[in-house]
Amino acid sequence: MNMFFVINGEVITAPLTGSILPGITRDSVLKILKNWGVKASERSLSIDEVIESAQNGTLKEAFGTGTAAVISPVGQITYKDKDYLVAGGKMGDLSQRLYQEIIGIQYGKKEDPYSWREKIV
């Protein structure tokens, strides 16, 4: 699973270095965000930056991506015995929209502008 954080209107995920997996769903999310014109960055993000953004209200969403999970919202982060609620503990608008887009493409209910589907006859 790859993690994404929405901070100050920017979607941030770790770069593909070290132990970060080049997930297919991660790549799909980045392509969709680019297509939608949403600012997305692949950069290192410290836990201190995540916690600071949770404290000052600029952390709007956090979610993981993966083949089985597709998009899994993070409703709370616990760090050093303190809990930080994310998106009111619910799935955020962007992660919900991404989930609907990916599932819609997978099941043929939405157009596939990325040529991800293969018709099997």
N, C-alpha and C positions, 0 to 999 in steps of 0.2 A: 504494500500500500504506500502511496505517495501522499504527502500532506500539502495542503494549500491554505493560505491565510489571506483574508481580504482586509487590508489595512490602508486607511486613507484613500480609498477608491482604487487601490492597486492590488492585483492578485499576485501573491508571491509563493513560489515553490523553490525548493532547493535545486541547485544545478546538478547535472549528471557527473558528479565527481565522487571519488571515494566509494562509499557503499550505497549510494542512491541508485535504485533500480530504474532502468529506462522503460517504465511501464507504458503499455499501449493506451490505457485509459488516461494516464497522465498526459501523454502526447495528444490524445484526442481533445482533452480539455483545453490545452494550450492552443490547438488549431482553431477550435470553436471560439475561444476568447478573442483570438486575433481577427477572425472573420467578423465577429460582432463589434470590433473596435474597442474592446475592453483592454485597459492597460494591464499587462501581465509581465512579470519579471522572474527570471531564474537566477536567484542569488542566495547567498548564505543569509540566514536569519537566526539570530541568537534567541535563546529562551528569554533573555532579559528584554529584548525588543518586543517579543510577543506579550510578555507580562506587562510591560509599560503601556503597550497599546491597549491591552485589556483594561488596565487601570484608568487610562485617560479617555476611554470610549472610542478610540479609532479602530479597534479590532471589531469589524462588523460580522465576519463569518470565519469559520475554520471548517475544513472538510478533508476527508481522505478520498483517494480514488484507487480503484482496483478492479480487476476483471470480475470477480464475484460480487463485490459490493457496489460497483459502478461509482456512485457518489454517496459517501457516508458522512453526515453532518457531525460536528463536534459541538456539543451543547455546553460543555464545561471543561475547563482545564484546571487541574490541581497541581500546584507547585509549592514546595516548601510548606506543606500542610495548610495552604490557603486555596480556596476555590474561587475561580473566576468564571462567571457565566458568560457564554458566547451566544449572541443572537437570541437572547431570551430563552436559551435552552432548546431552541427549535431549529429546524432547517431554515437557512436564510433564503432570501429571494433568488440570489445568483445561483447558489448550489441547487435549488429546486429547478430553476430554468435549465441548468446544465444537465441535470438528471433527465428531465423531460425530453430534451433535445437528443441526448445519446440513446435513450430507450426508444424514442420515436424513430430514429434512423435505423436502429437495430431491427425493429419489428416492421419496418416498411411503412410506417404511418406518416413519416416526414420525408421530404426530399433528402437525398444524399449528395450534397455538393462536394464531398471529399472523395467519392468513389471508394468507399469502404466496403460496401456490400458486394457480394458475388452471388449471382443467380446460379443455382444448381439445378440442372435439368436431368 
